[in-house]
Amino acid sequence: MNFRAVFIATVETIGLYAAGFVIPLLGQAMILFTPVPVIIIWVRNGRREGLAVLCAAGVLAAMLGGWQAAILYLVGFGLMALGTAEGMRKDLRAEQIALLGGLLPVAAAGFFLTLYFIRAGKNPFATAESYMQASVAEAAQLYSSLKLTEIASVVSAASDKFIHHLVRLIPGIAIATSVVQAACCFGVARAAIARKQGPMPNAGRPFALWFAPDAWVWGLITALALIIVPHETSRLVGWNLSILFAVVYLAQGAAILDFYLRKARIKPFIRGIIIALVLAMPAVVFVIALGIVDIWADVRKVRRPIQSA
């Protein structure tokens, strides 16, 4: 076993994880990349070293923050690292790696939460709704005490009906967020490994050439069909699925933007800023539409070369 690599990866992992608790704002971004050192050592050195880092980081997390911190690390980040690294070792497609890495922690968290609510005899949606309503009321009271009446009125405007619907979209939001995080960690880890030991097998497909499997459009069509069905449960499932597929085709639309910005020979840093600005504006709806249209238009003409490779 390469103990030096295990030690370095463990320190990096705990450093990123701890940053989320001790560094304001920037730390919240850094903690999202906690799985990256584990992914790198898992793919570069092997499963034994990867598992050693997971265990060592879990023990350190427990020593520093208690068993809750250790469980949060292992479920939230450890499983993501495991799924992403195994997907890379098996040379899966990028979307398969992101799904594997993103769904594992969500499935584990969902399992434990289900057990908890069954034993407690509580409705998870009602519990989350009550918690959010109480949080909104506390925030409004805090801003009022600070004489920030305008902000307090905005916070208070969050109606019970809005919270009711928002809580029921948590499954779709949680899955979409986890998959996006896994995709980002995969991209960073792949770039780091390629820089050290050359391109990986699926490193030959940059983000600018990526596209979701065309058959996935039927999932989007099914989601939209469920939304118009006059049944509350069907609509709930449809809206949650729509969130997932909106993220998929948002990524495909962003890949198209990146493709043409590359053709214009714009530097990577500037490309990133431009894409981030576009995604932060209302124009994001058109980016999603562009991703959907690309299924039939193939505006980059990339499907045939990649599929025949």
The 8 nearest C-alpha neighbors of each residue, nearest first, counted from 0:
[[1, 2, 48, 47, 5, 44, 3, 4],
 [0, 2, 4, 3, 5, 48, 44, 6],
 [3, 1, 5, 4, 0, 6, 48, 7],
 [2, 4, 6, 5, 1, 7, 8, 0],
 [3, 5, 7, 6, 2, 1, 8, 40],
 [6, 4, 2, 8, 3, 7, 52, 9],
 [5, 7, 9, 3, 4, 8, 2, 10],
 [6, 8, 4, 10, 9, 5, 11, 3],
 [9, 7, 11, 5, 36, 10, 6, 12],
 [10, 8, 12, 6, 52, 11, 7, 56],
 [9, 11, 7, 13, 12, 8, 14, 6],
 [12, 10, 14, 8, 9, 13, 7, 15],
 [13, 11, 9, 15, 14, 33, 10, 36],
 [12, 14, 16, 10, 15, 11, 17, 56],
 [15, 13, 11, 17, 12, 16, 10, 18],
 [14, 16, 30, 18, 33, 12, 13, 17],
 [15, 17, 13, 30, 18, 14, 33, 19],
 [16, 18, 14, 19, 20, 15, 13, 21],
 [19, 17, 26, 15, 21, 22, 20, 16],
 [18, 20, 26, 27, 30, 17, 16, 21],
 [19, 21, 18, 17, 22, 26, 16, 27],
 [20, 22, 18, 19, 17, 23, 26, 27],
 [23, 21, 26, 18, 19, 20, 25, 24],
 [22, 24, 26, 25, 21, 27, 19, 20],
 [25, 23, 27, 26, 22, 28, 19, 29],
 [26, 24, 28, 27, 23, 22, 29, 19],
 [25, 27, 19, 22, 18, 29, 28, 24],
 [28, 26, 19, 24, 25, 30, 29, 23],
 [27, 29, 25, 26, 30, 31, 24, 19],
 [30, 28, 26, 31, 27, 32, 15, 25],
 [29, 31, 16, 19, 15, 33, 32, 27],
 [30, 32, 29, 28, 33, 180, 27, 34],
 [31, 33, 30, 34, 35, 29, 184, 15],
 [32, 34, 15, 30, 12, 35, 31, 16],
 [35, 33, 80, 37, 76, 32, 36, 38],
 [34, 36, 38, 37, 32, 33, 184, 188],
 [37, 35, 39, 8, 38, 34, 12, 40],
 [38, 36, 40, 35, 39, 34, 49, 41],
 [39, 37, 84, 35, 41, 80, 36, 40],
 [38, 40, 36, 42, 37, 41, 188, 43],
 [39, 41, 43, 44, 37, 42, 38, 49],
 [42, 40, 49, 45, 38, 46, 39, 44],
 [41, 43, 39, 40, 45, 84, 44, 88],
 [42, 44, 40, 41, 39, 45, 192, 38],
 [45, 43, 40, 41, 42, 48, 46, 49],
 [46, 44, 41, 47, 42, 48, 43, 49],
 [45, 47, 49, 41, 48, 50, 44, 42],
 [48, 46, 50, 49, 45, 51, 0, 41],
 [47, 49, 51, 50, 46, 45, 5, 41],
 [50, 48, 41, 46, 52, 51, 47, 40],
 [49, 51, 53, 47, 52, 48, 46, 54],
 [52, 50, 48, 54, 49, 53, 55, 47],
 [53, 51, 55, 49, 9, 50, 54, 5],
 [52, 54, 50, 56, 51, 55, 57, 49],
 [53, 55, 57, 51, 52, 56, 50, 58],
 [56, 54, 52, 58, 57, 53, 51, 59],
 [55, 57, 59, 53, 58, 54, 9, 52],
 [56, 58, 54, 60, 69, 55, 59, 53],
 [57, 59, 61, 55, 60, 56, 54, 62],
 [60, 58, 62, 56, 61, 57, 63, 55],
 [59, 61, 69, 57, 63, 58, 62, 64],
 [60, 62, 65, 69, 66, 58, 59, 64],
 [63, 61, 59, 60, 65, 64, 58, 66],
 [64, 62, 60, 61, 59, 65, 68, 58],
 [63, 65, 68, 61, 60, 62, 66, 67],
 [66, 64, 61, 67, 68, 62, 63, 69],
 [65, 67, 61, 69, 68, 70, 64, 60],
 [66, 68, 70, 69, 65, 71, 64, 61],
 [69, 67, 71, 64, 66, 70, 65, 60],
 [70, 68, 61, 60, 66, 57, 72, 67],
 [71, 69, 73, 67, 72, 68, 74, 66],
 [70, 72, 68, 75, 74, 69, 73, 67],
 [71, 73, 69, 76, 70, 75, 74, 77],
 [72, 74, 77, 70, 71, 76, 75, 69],
 [75, 73, 71, 104, 78, 72, 77, 70],
 [74, 76, 72, 104, 71, 73, 77, 78],
 [75, 77, 79, 72, 34, 78, 73, 74],
 [78, 76, 73, 80, 79, 74, 72, 81],
 [77, 79, 81, 80, 104, 74, 76, 103],
 [78, 80, 100, 76, 82, 77, 81, 101],
 [79, 81, 34, 77, 83, 38, 78, 82],
 [82, 80, 78, 84, 79, 83, 85, 77],
 [83, 81, 100, 85, 99, 79, 84, 80],
 [82, 84, 100, 86, 80, 96, 85, 81],
 [85, 83, 38, 87, 81, 86, 82, 80],
 [86, 84, 88, 82, 87, 83, 81, 89],
 [85, 87, 96, 83, 89, 84, 91, 88],
 [86, 88, 90, 84, 85, 89, 91, 83],
 [89, 87, 85, 90, 86, 42, 84, 91],
 [88, 90, 86, 87, 91, 85, 84, 92],
 [91, 89, 87, 88, 86, 201, 92, 200],
 [92, 90, 86, 89, 95, 96, 87, 93],
 [91, 93, 95, 94, 96, 90, 201, 86],
 [92, 94, 96, 95, 97, 91, 182, 201],
 [95, 93, 97, 96, 92, 98, 211, 182],
 [96, 94, 98, 92, 93, 97, 91, 99],
 [95, 97, 86, 93, 99, 94, 83, 98],
 [98, 96, 182, 94, 181, 100, 95, 178],
 [99, 97, 101, 95, 96, 100, 178, 102],
 [100, 98, 96, 82, 102, 97, 101, 95],
 [99, 101, 82, 79, 83, 97, 181, 98],
 [100, 102, 178, 177, 98, 181, 99, 103],
 [101, 103, 105, 99, 104, 98, 100, 106],
 [102, 104, 106, 105, 101, 100, 78, 107],
 [105, 103, 107, 75, 106, 74, 78, 102],
 [104, 106, 102, 108, 107, 103, 109, 174],
 [107, 105, 109, 103, 104, 108, 102, 110],
 [106, 108, 104, 110, 109, 105, 103, 111],
 [109, 107, 105, 111, 110, 106, 104, 112],
 [110, 108, 106, 112, 107, 111, 105, 113],
 [109, 111, 107, 113, 108, 112, 106, 114],
 [110, 112, 114, 108, 113, 109, 115, 107],
 [113, 111, 115, 109, 114, 110, 108, 116],
 [112, 114, 110, 116, 115, 111, 109, 117],
 [113, 115, 111, 117, 112, 116, 118, 110],
 [116, 114, 112, 118, 113, 117, 119, 111],
 [115, 117, 119, 121, 113, 118, 114, 120],
 [118, 116, 120, 114, 119, 115, 113, 121],
 [117, 119, 115, 116, 120, 114, 121, 113],
 [118, 120, 116, 121, 117, 115, 114, 122],
 [121, 119, 117, 118, 116, 122, 115, 123],
 [122, 120, 116, 119, 123, 117, 126, 125],
 [121, 123, 125, 124, 126, 116, 120, 117],
 [124, 122, 126, 125, 127, 121, 116, 113],
 [125, 123, 127, 126, 122, 128, 166, 167],
 [124, 126, 128, 122, 127, 123, 129, 121],
 [125, 127, 123, 129, 124, 128, 122, 130],
 [128, 126, 130, 124, 129, 125, 123, 131],
 [127, 129, 125, 131, 126, 130, 124, 166],
 [130, 128, 132, 126, 127, 131, 125, 133],
 [129, 131, 127, 133, 128, 132, 134, 126],
 [132, 130, 134, 128, 133, 129, 135, 127],
 [131, 133, 129, 135, 134, 130, 128, 136],
 [132, 134, 136, 130, 131, 135, 129, 137],
 [135, 133, 131, 137, 132, 136, 138, 130],
 [134, 136, 138, 132, 133, 137, 131, 139],
 [135, 137, 133, 139, 134, 138, 140, 132],
 [138, 136, 140, 134, 139, 135, 141, 133],
 [137, 139, 141, 135, 140, 136, 134, 142],
 [138, 140, 151, 136, 142, 141, 137, 154],
 [139, 141, 143, 137, 138, 142, 136, 144],
 [142, 140, 138, 144, 143, 139, 137, 145],
 [143, 141, 145, 147, 151, 139, 144, 140],
 [142, 144, 140, 146, 145, 148, 141, 147],
 [143, 145, 141, 146, 142, 140, 147, 148],
 [144, 146, 142, 143, 147, 141, 148, 140],
 [147, 145, 143, 144, 148, 142, 149, 151],
 [148, 146, 142, 145, 143, 150, 149, 151],
 [147, 149, 151, 143, 146, 150, 152, 142],
 [150, 148, 152, 151, 147, 153, 142, 143],
 [149, 151, 153, 152, 148, 147, 154, 142],
 [152, 150, 139, 148, 154, 142, 149, 153],
 [151, 153, 155, 149, 150, 154, 148, 156],
 [152, 154, 150, 156, 151, 155, 149, 157],
 [155, 153, 151, 156, 152, 139, 157, 150],
 [154, 156, 152, 157, 153, 139, 151, 135],
 [157, 155, 153, 154, 158, 152, 151, 159],
 [158, 156, 155, 154, 161, 159, 162, 153],
 [157, 159, 161, 160, 156, 162, 155, 163],
 [158, 160, 162, 161, 163, 157, 132, 128],
 [161, 159, 163, 158, 162, 164, 157, 165],
 [162, 160, 158, 164, 163, 159, 165, 157],
 [161, 163, 165, 159, 160, 164, 166, 158],
 [162, 164, 160, 161, 166, 165, 159, 128],
 [165, 163, 167, 161, 162, 166, 160, 168],
 [164, 166, 162, 168, 167, 163, 161, 169],
 [167, 165, 169, 168, 164, 163, 162, 128],
 [166, 168, 164, 165, 169, 124, 163, 235],
 [167, 169, 165, 166, 171, 170, 239, 172],
 [168, 170, 172, 166, 167, 171, 173, 165],
 [171, 169, 173, 172, 168, 174, 239, 167],
 [170, 172, 239, 174, 173, 169, 168, 242],
 [171, 173, 169, 175, 170, 174, 176, 168],
 [174, 172, 170, 176, 171, 175, 169, 177],
 [173, 175, 177, 171, 176, 172, 178, 170],
 [174, 176, 172, 178, 243, 177, 173, 171],
 [177, 175, 179, 173, 174, 178, 172, 180],
 [176, 178, 101, 180, 174, 179, 175, 173],
 [177, 179, 101, 181, 175, 180, 97, 176],
 [180, 178, 182, 176, 181, 177, 175, 183],
 [179, 181, 177, 183, 182, 178, 176, 184],
 [182, 180, 178, 184, 97, 101, 100, 179],
 [181, 183, 97, 179, 185, 180, 184, 178],
 [184, 182, 186, 180, 185, 181, 179, 187],
 [185, 183, 181, 187, 186, 182, 35, 32],
 [186, 184, 182, 188, 183, 187, 189, 181],
 [185, 187, 183, 189, 184, 188, 190, 182],
 [186, 188, 184, 190, 189, 185, 191, 183],
 [189, 187, 191, 185, 190, 186, 35, 39],
 [188, 190, 186, 192, 191, 187, 185, 193],
 [189, 191, 193, 187, 188, 192, 194, 186],
 [192, 190, 188, 194, 189, 193, 187, 195],
 [191, 193, 189, 195, 194, 190, 196, 188],
 [192, 194, 197, 198, 190, 196, 195, 191],
 [195, 193, 191, 192, 197, 196, 190, 198],
 [196, 194, 192, 193, 197, 191, 190, 198],
 [197, 195, 193, 194, 192, 198, 199, 43],
 [196, 198, 193, 194, 195, 199, 192, 202],
 [199, 197, 193, 202, 200, 196, 203, 194],
 [198, 200, 202, 201, 193, 197, 203, 189],
 [201, 199, 202, 198, 203, 90, 87, 204],
 [202, 200, 203, 199, 204, 90, 92, 91],
 [201, 203, 199, 204, 200, 198, 205, 189],
 [202, 204, 201, 205, 200, 198, 199, 208],
 [205, 203, 202, 201, 208, 206, 209, 207],
 [206, 204, 207, 208, 203, 209, 202, 201],
 [205, 207, 209, 208, 254, 204, 257, 258],
 [206, 208, 258, 254, 257, 205, 209, 255],
 [209, 207, 206, 205, 204, 301, 210, 254],
 [210, 208, 206, 207, 254, 205, 204, 251],
 [211, 209, 251, 212, 208, 254, 213, 302],
 [210, 212, 213, 251, 209, 94, 215, 247],
 [213, 211, 214, 215, 210, 216, 294, 94],
 [212, 214, 215, 294, 216, 211, 210, 217],
 [215, 213, 216, 212, 217, 218, 211, 294],
 [216, 214, 217, 218, 213, 212, 219, 211],
 [215, 217, 219, 218, 214, 213, 220, 291],
 [218, 216, 220, 215, 219, 214, 221, 213],
 [217, 219, 221, 215, 216, 220, 222, 244],
 [218, 220, 222, 216, 217, 221, 244, 223],
 [219, 221, 217, 223, 222, 218, 224, 216],
 [222, 220, 224, 218, 219, 223, 217, 225],
 [223, 221, 237, 219, 225, 224, 220, 240],
 [222, 224, 226, 220, 225, 221, 237, 219],
 [225, 223, 221, 226, 222, 227, 220, 228],
 [224, 226, 237, 228, 222, 233, 223, 234],
 [227, 225, 234, 237, 223, 224, 228, 238],
 [226, 228, 225, 224, 229, 234, 223, 230],
 [227, 229, 225, 226, 230, 234, 233, 224],
 [230, 228, 227, 231, 234, 233, 226, 225],
 [229, 231, 233, 228, 232, 234, 227, 225],
 [230, 232, 234, 233, 235, 229, 228, 236],
 [233, 231, 235, 234, 230, 236, 237, 225],
 [234, 232, 236, 230, 235, 225, 231, 237],
 [233, 235, 226, 237, 231, 232, 236, 225],
 [234, 236, 232, 238, 233, 237, 231, 239],
 [237, 235, 233, 239, 234, 238, 240, 232],
 [236, 238, 222, 225, 234, 226, 240, 235],
 [239, 237, 241, 235, 240, 236, 234, 226],
 [238, 240, 171, 236, 242, 241, 237, 168],
 [241, 239, 237, 243, 242, 238, 222, 236],
 [240, 242, 238, 244, 239, 243, 222, 245],
 [243, 241, 245, 239, 240, 244, 171, 246],
 [244, 242, 240, 246, 175, 241, 245, 171],
 [243, 245, 247, 241, 246, 242, 219, 248],
 [244, 246, 242, 248, 247, 243, 241, 249],
 [245, 247, 249, 244, 243, 248, 250, 242],
 [248, 246, 244, 250, 245, 249, 251, 243],
 [249, 247, 290, 251, 287, 250, 245, 246],
 [248, 250, 287, 246, 252, 251, 247, 286],
 [251, 249, 253, 248, 247, 252, 254, 246],
 [252, 250, 248, 290, 254, 253, 249, 210],
 [251, 253, 290, 286, 249, 255, 289, 254],
 [254, 252, 250, 256, 255, 251, 249, 257],
 [253, 255, 207, 257, 251, 252, 256, 206],
 [256, 254, 258, 252, 253, 257, 207, 251],
 [257, 255, 253, 258, 254, 259, 260, 252],
 [256, 258, 254, 260, 207, 255, 259, 261],
 [259, 257, 207, 255, 261, 256, 260, 254],
 [260, 258, 262, 261, 256, 257, 263, 255],
 [259, 261, 263, 257, 262, 258, 265, 256],
 [262, 260, 264, 258, 259, 263, 265, 257],
 [263, 261, 259, 264, 260, 258, 265, 257],
 [262, 264, 260, 261, 265, 259, 258, 266],
 [265, 263, 261, 262, 266, 260, 259, 267],
 [264, 266, 263, 260, 261, 270, 267, 269],
 [265, 267, 269, 268, 270, 264, 261, 260],
 [268, 266, 270, 269, 271, 265, 261, 272],
 [269, 267, 271, 270, 266, 272, 265, 273],
 [268, 270, 272, 271, 266, 267, 273, 265],
 [271, 269, 267, 273, 268, 272, 266, 274],
 [270, 272, 268, 274, 269, 273, 275, 267],
 [271, 273, 275, 269, 270, 274, 276, 268],
 [274, 272, 270, 276, 275, 271, 269, 277],
 [275, 273, 277, 271, 276, 272, 278, 270],
 [274, 276, 272, 278, 273, 277, 271, 279],
 [277, 275, 279, 273, 274, 278, 272, 280],
 [276, 278, 274, 280, 279, 275, 273, 282],
 [277, 279, 283, 275, 276, 280, 274, 282],
 [278, 280, 276, 277, 275, 283, 281, 282],
 [281, 279, 282, 277, 278, 283, 276, 284],
 [282, 280, 283, 284, 279, 278, 277, 285],
 [283, 281, 280, 284, 285, 277, 286, 278],
 [282, 284, 278, 286, 281, 285, 280, 277],
 [285, 283, 287, 282, 286, 281, 288, 249],
 [284, 286, 288, 282, 287, 283, 289, 281],
 [287, 285, 252, 283, 289, 288, 284, 249],
 [288, 286, 249, 290, 248, 284, 285, 289],
 [287, 289, 285, 291, 290, 286, 292, 284],
 [290, 288, 286, 292, 252, 287, 291, 285],
 [289, 291, 252, 248, 251, 287, 293, 288],
 [292, 290, 288, 293, 289, 294, 248, 287],
 [293, 291, 289, 294, 290, 295, 296, 288],
 [292, 294, 297, 296, 290, 295, 291, 298],
 [295, 293, 292, 291, 296, 213, 297, 290],
 [294, 296, 293, 297, 292, 291, 298, 213],
 [295, 297, 293, 298, 294, 292, 300, 299],
 [298, 296, 293, 300, 299, 295, 294, 301],
 [297, 299, 296, 300, 293, 255, 301, 295],
 [298, 300, 301, 297, 255, 258, 208, 302],
 [301, 299, 297, 298, 302, 303, 304, 296],
 [302, 300, 299, 303, 304, 305, 208, 297],
 [303, 301, 305, 304, 306, 300, 297, 210],
 [302, 304, 306, 305, 301, 307, 300, 308],
 [305, 303, 307, 306, 302, 301, 308, 300],
 [306, 304, 308, 302, 307, 303, 301, 204],
 [307, 305, 303, 308, 304, 302, 301, 212],
 [306, 308, 304, 305, 303, 302, 301, 300],
 [307, 305, 306, 304, 303, 302, 203, 204]]
